[in-house]
Structures are given as structure tokens and as C-alpha cells.
Amino acid sequence: MVAGLALTSLSPVHAQDNVYHLGVMDQVRIRVAEWKAAEGTVRDWGVIGGDYAVGPGGAIAIPFIGELQVAGKTTAEVAKEIGQRLQAQFALRTEPSASVEIAKFRPVYLTGDVTTPGEYAYVPGMTVLKAVSLAGGLRRSDAGQRFARDFINASGKSAVYGSERGRLLARKARLLAEVDGAEEIAMPAALEKVPNAQALLASETSLMKSRRQRYELQLKALADLRELLESEVKSLSQKAETQKEQLAMVQKDRERISRLSEQGLATSQRRLSIEERTAEVESTLLDIDTASLRAKQDISKANQDEINLRNDWEAQRAKELQDTEAELERLELELNTSRQLMSEALAQSAEALKFDATKASIKYVVVRDEGEGPKEVPVEETTPLKPGDVVKVASELLMQ
């Protein structure tokens, strides 16, 4: 019954399974008594009673019994085995009643970003936060204020660089869409975690559509000009054919008048008139050819302007993309430098994060061995601890 009471007192130790299993470095208090029915008295086995520490092998050494493996067993199981061993050892009629209770739990250990890492006594109901408090809280240095200022300065620069990086990532996505001729801008993976990513892409999308509209209007203007010039060349060509027909007719008349003039049948005035008419038609034809040549040159220039416009568009996109990538690379270096400064400030004084908890956090991990080897378990400040736990406290930056 005593052993049962001991177990009841231990129920808060581990609310999950309500049973505590002994381990190395635990200390147990043992008491043994035997009821002598014939005499109506209780015999105290005081030579066996006392406090025992569980050794590295998981055993305790008890007089008359010798080494008794207790690691991994409950106090009730150990009490029952002690009674059975004593009954068998001394050939007793009745089994002695043994009680086993925890005199001292094995300690917990704290390491990492705490003021005083080390070994601390476990008490029932201990949580991660209570253990960190025993270790003096988060690590801080004599120059904590300076490190706090360093953290704040680096944090501010990191925010500025991060904002600029987001804009550049959106610009790069827009330029890639323009180069590929896409109608919409794809969300890059690097931009997904940026808080205002959608707004940045919306702004770049509006700019892309405006630029493309202007570009397409310029192309259309050149196409319209070329079409107009081609129509002009066609019209001039038709006009030239008409003038050639008139020239042929005038030349035929001139030859006829020339023969008549030689025979004295036509006046010199009429011959002069036909010569002037011939010269006029030839001059008009020459003007038409000149205008047609000029229109063809303008068509050639419009074609070249279109080629230049397309080449300039592609070259400008490539140049802007190259400049954006170079600026992004520079910002990544700046961001890494700021994060390193923040990490250094946290490494010197973990309390620096209280000035800007959005940029850094404290991570708690418990290393626990439940019979299958040590395993790391992420925990919170309110997580209950078990005896023998190793609590690792680490300040870390929140990557964005």
C-alpha cells in the first residue's frame, strides 16, 4: 500500500502516461517492514531502508539483495521485486512490504543561448520556461545594450533591403515576361513569401501593358506609313504608265510634224509647239520617277525603323534584365551582411530579439531518451519536462 501511495504522489510528473520510470541518476528512498502475525507486531528492516542512487548501469545495490536493475521500472515494480527477493532470500512465510519513492529526480540540462548553461535539479511540474528561468533566462552580455542597438540597426537595414529586393524580384519577373512575349507575369517562387507580392506584381503588370501598348502603337504607325507609301508607289507607277503612253503619242506626232515641216507643209510654230509638249511630258515622267524613287526610299527607311525598333526593344529588355539581376545580387549580399550582424548580436545577447521579435525567435528543442536512443523533439515554453531531458535553447533569425 505504501508503494501505491508513492505512485499517486508521482502522477503529476508525466500527465501523458501517469507513470514514471526510473533512470540513471534518480535517487530512491526505500523502506521495508514485515508484519509478524503471530506476535501482532511489525518488524522494521532498517538495515535495508535508506536512499539509493541509480548508477550508470541502471541498478542500485541493496544489502542482502545485491544489485537490482531498476532503470525503466516503476517504483511499484521495484517495491514488489524487493519484497519477493527478501522473502526468497530468508525463506520468510510472508512477503515483506516494501515502499519505494523518489527522493530526488535525475537532473535536467540546459545548453545554448541561456545565461548559465548546466545541470539543474528536476521538480515535478517543471516546464521549459521554468528551466530556462533557473538558468538565468536568455543569454545577455555586459554590453547588451550595444548588441541590442546593433541588432536594431541591422534589422532596419534588412527591412529596407528586403523591400527593395521584393520590388526587384517583381521587376525581373516582368522583364522575363516581356522577353518571352507572355501576356501575364508569372509569380516567381522567391517572391511568394514577400508580404506585398501581389501588389508588386499588379504594378509591374500595369507597367508591362503600358509599355507594350506603346511599342505596338509604334509598330502599327510604321506599318501604316509603309502601307501608305506602297500605295503611293503603286499610284505613281500607274501614272508613269499613262505618261509613257502620252509620251509615245507626242513623239509620234513630233515625227509626223517633222516630216511635214521638211516638206514645207507644216509651220515652224507648230513644230515648236509639239517640241514643247514633248518636253513637258518627259519632265512630268521624270518627276513621277523621282517621286516614286523617294517613296521607295521612305519604305526602305520604314522597314529599317521597324527592325531598329524591334532590336531596341529586345536590347532594352535584355539590358534592364541584366541590370536588375546585378542589383539583386548586390542586395542579396547586403541582406546576408545584415543577417550576419543580427546573428552576431543575438549570439552575444539573445535578449536583443525582444526589440524586434518579428525578425528573430527563440527555438526550444528537448533531447530525450525513452529507451530507443536520444531523439530531438521541438517544444514550446509551456511544454512539461521529464527528468534527464536536455533543453537546447537557440536564437535564430526568421528568414524572409
Residue pairs with C-beta under 8 A, 6 or more apart in sequence:
1 97
2 31
2 79
2 97
2 98
2 99
3 75
3 76
3 79
3 80
3 98
3 99
3 100
4 76
5 99
6 75
6 76
6 79
6 99
6 100
6 101
6 102
7 19
7 74
7 75
7 76
9 101
10 19
10 20
10 75
10 101
10 102
10 124
11 18
12 124
12 125
13 20
13 105
13 124
13 386
13 387
14 20
14 384
14 386
15 384
19 74
20 74
20 75
20 102
21 71
21 72
21 73
21 74
22 28
22 54
22 70
22 71
22 72
22 73
22 74
22 75
22 78
23 54
23 58
23 71
23 72
23 106
23 387
23 388
24 54
24 55
24 56
24 58
24 71
24 106
24 388
25 53
25 54
25 106
25 107
25 388
26 53
26 54
26 102
26 104
26 105
26 106
26 387
27 51
27 52
27 53
27 54
27 102
27 103
27 104
27 105
28 51
28 52
28 54
28 60
28 70
28 75
28 78
28 100
28 101
28 102
28 103
29 49
29 50
29 51
29 52
29 100
29 101
29 102
29 103
30 48
30 49
30 50
30 51
30 52
30 62
30 79
30 82
30 98
30 99
30 100
31 49
31 98
31 99
32 44
32 45
32 48
32 49
32 82
32 83
32 86
32 96
32 97
32 98
32 99
33 42
33 43
33 44
33 45
33 96
33 97
34 42
34 43
34 45
34 92
34 94
34 96
34 97
35 42
35 43
35 94
35 97
36 42
36 43
37 94
45 86
45 96
47 63
47 64
48 62
48 63
48 64
48 65
48 82
48 86
51 103
51 104
52 60
52 61
52 62
53 60
54 60
54 70
54 71
54 106
55 61
57 67
57 69
57 71
58 69
58 70
58 71
58 72
59 67
59 68
59 69
59 70
59 71
60 67
60 68
60 70
61 67
61 68
62 68
62 82
64 86
64 89
64 90
65 82
65 85
65 86
65 89
68 78
68 81
68 82
68 85
70 78
72 371
73 81
75 100
75 101
75 102
76 100
78 100
79 98
79 99
79 100
80 98
82 96
82 98
82 100
83 95
83 96
83 97
83 98
84 95
86 92
86 95
86 96
86 98
87 94
87 95
87 96
104 121
105 121
105 122
105 123
105 124
105 387
106 122
106 387
106 388
107 119
107 120
107 121
107 122
107 387
107 388
108 119
108 120
108 122
108 126
108 131
108 385
108 387
108 388
108 389
108 390
108 391
109 117
109 118
109 119
109 120
109 389
109 390
109 391
110 117
110 118
110 120
110 131
110 132
110 134
110 135
110 390
110 391
110 393
111 117
111 390
111 391
111 392
111 393
112 392
112 393
112 394
113 138
113 139
113 346
113 347
113 350
113 362
113 393
113 394
113 395
114 132
114 135
114 136
114 137
114 138
114 139
114 393
115 135
115 136
115 137
115 138
115 139
115 140
116 135
116 136
117 135
118 135
120 131
120 134
120 135
122 385
122 386
122 387
122 388
125 384
126 384
126 385
127 381
127 382
127 383
127 384
127 385
128 364
128 366
128 379
128 380
128 381
128 382
128 383
128 385
128 391
129 381
129 382
131 385
131 391
132 138
132 381
132 391
132 393
137 351
138 350
138 351
138 362
138 393
138 395
139 349
139 350
139 351
140 349
140 350
140 351
141 147
141 348
141 349
143 348
143 349
144 348
144 349
144 351
144 352
147 345
147 348
147 349
147 352
148 345
148 349
148 351
148 352
148 355
150 341
150 344
150 345
150 352
151 341
151 342
151 345
151 346
151 352
151 353
151 355
151 356
151 360
152 355
152 356
153 341
154 338
154 339
154 341
154 342
154 345
155 338
155 342
155 355
155 356
155 359
157 334
157 338
158 335
158 338
158 339
158 342
158 359
161 331
161 334
161 335
161 338
162 194
162 335
162 400
164 331
165 194
165 328
165 331
165 332
165 335
166 191
166 194
166 196
166 197
166 200
167 200
168 324
168 327
168 328
168 331
169 188
169 190
169 191
169 194
169 200
169 328
170 185
170 191
170 197
170 200
170 201
170 203
170 204
171 204
171 320
171 324
172 188
172 321
172 324
172 325
172 328
173 185
173 186
173 187
173 188
173 191
173 201
173 204
174 185
174 201
174 204
174 205
174 207
174 208
175 317
175 320
175 321
175 324
176 186
176 321
177 184
177 185
177 186
177 208
178 208
178 211
178 212
178 317
179 314
179 317
179 318
179 321
184 205
185 201
185 204
185 205
185 208
187 197
187 201
191 197
191 200
191 201
193 400
194 200
194 400
215 309
215 313
218 309
219 306
219 309
219 310
222 302
222 305
222 306
222 309
223 306
225 298
225 302
226 299
226 302
226 303
226 306
229 295
229 296
229 298
229 299
229 302
230 299
232 291
232 295
233 292
233 295
233 296
233 299
236 288
236 291
236 292
236 295
237 292
239 288
240 285
240 288
240 289
240 292
243 281
243 284
243 285
243 288
244 285
246 281
247 278
247 281
247 282
247 285
250 274
250 277
250 278
250 281
251 278
253 274
253 277
254 274
254 275
254 278
257 266
257 270
257 271
257 274
258 271
260 266
261 267
261 268
261 270
261 271
339 397
339 399
342 359
342 360
342 397
343 397
345 352
346 352
346 353
346 360
346 395
346 396
346 397
347 395
350 362
350 393
350 395
352 360
353 359
353 360
353 361
353 362
353 395
358 398
359 397
359 398
360 395
360 396
360 397
360 398
361 395
361 396
361 398
362 393
362 394
362 395
362 396
363 378
363 393
363 394
363 395
363 396
364 378
364 379
364 380
364 381
364 383
364 391
364 392
364 393
365 376
365 377
365 378
365 379
365 391
365 392
365 394
366 376
366 377
366 379
366 383
366 385
366 389
366 390
366 391
366 392
367 374
367 375
367 376
367 377
367 389
367 390
367 392
368 374
368 375
368 377
368 386
368 388
368 389
368 390
369 375
369 388
376 392
379 391
385 391
